[in-house]
Amino acid sequence: MPSAMREFDVQNYLKTPEEQAAYIEAALEGGDPSFIAAALGDIARARGVTTFAAESGLSREAIYRAFRPGGNPTLETLAKATKALGLRLSVVAA
């Protein structure tokens, strides 16, 4: 009897702020801007886009537009999103 397989959904693994922070940290370490934007979108969907919009002060449309694969959020949008996640942007030597 074949086993039932479920489609992988990263949102199922982003339940806590610590999991979300680790996910963003891994995305930032990879350095791919498209993946970083998509990772923030994954977290927004895991939290609930409406909730994330209220927390960040961004519109739902802005979240969907900026935080998708190929998205290109502005620095202001990125700062609002990370602040809502309880994170801050920083720079370290490579």
Secondary structure, 3 states (H helix, E strand, C coil): CCCCCCCCCHHHHCCCHHHHHHHHHHHHHHCCHHHHHHHHHHHHHHHCHHHHHHHHCCCHHHHHHHCCCCCCCCHHHHHHHHHHCCCCCCCCCC
